[in-house]
Amino acid sequence: MPRPDDALVFLIDDDASVREAMAWLLRSRRLVSEGFDSAAAFERLLGPPPAAGEEAEPPAHPACILLDVRMPGDSGLALFERLLARGVAHAWPVIFLTGHADVPTAVATVKRGAFDFCEKPFSDNALVDRVEQALRVSQARVAALHERRAVQARVQELTEREQDVMRCMARGLPNKLTADELGISVRTVEVHRARVFEKMDVKSAVELANLLQKI
């Protein structure tokens, strides 16, 4: 999979010289970056988290996050926990930049869902290679999130009865058993099936079942 053209790399480090050096390195590989000097500055970009019970909007573009472990104020680890809670760390993989003393902690964060960690001083080429890999992962994940949201929107367009019929179709029930389960006629089931196929833009019950697995 080629690297996405609209990808961004977010650099979060309190040291301006480090951010500038990283930005230059990324530009040498034609990668666009944006720097932040603190966890709070980056979270202002994200905006407020979704309310309880609400699902966050999928990101508009793929990205990855280069995150320093030790920073004044909230540490990179504290920010990472909040990014996990918001689902941001899934769509935008996090690569930690760590000193030698932080390596055990960094390994633990990888187990929690971080994409990788790079120990300072790191190999420039190795780091950017991992960034490009993270961006390709992000591209696939962001696309999947948008597809999931699109399928959910189609389901919402179905009437309550059409959703009942759809669930029976997804279970592989024939029209007669669907009619018996829902207490309606076979002809009514056939009408609802046709509408489900049209609204969900599928041509078979198998295709419908596969589509519903994405939500």
Secondary structure, 3 states (H helix, E strand, C coil): CCCCCCCEEEEECCCHHHHHHHHHHHHHCCCCEEEECCHHHHHHHHCCCCCCCCCCCCCCCCEEEEEECCCCCCCHHHHHHHHHHHCHHHHCCEEEEECHHHHHHHHHHHHHCCCEEEECCCCHHHHHHHHHHHHHHHHHHHHHHHHHHHHHHHHHCCCHHHHHHHHHHHCCCCHHHHHHHHCCCHHHHHHHHHHHHHHHCCCCHHHHHHHHCCC
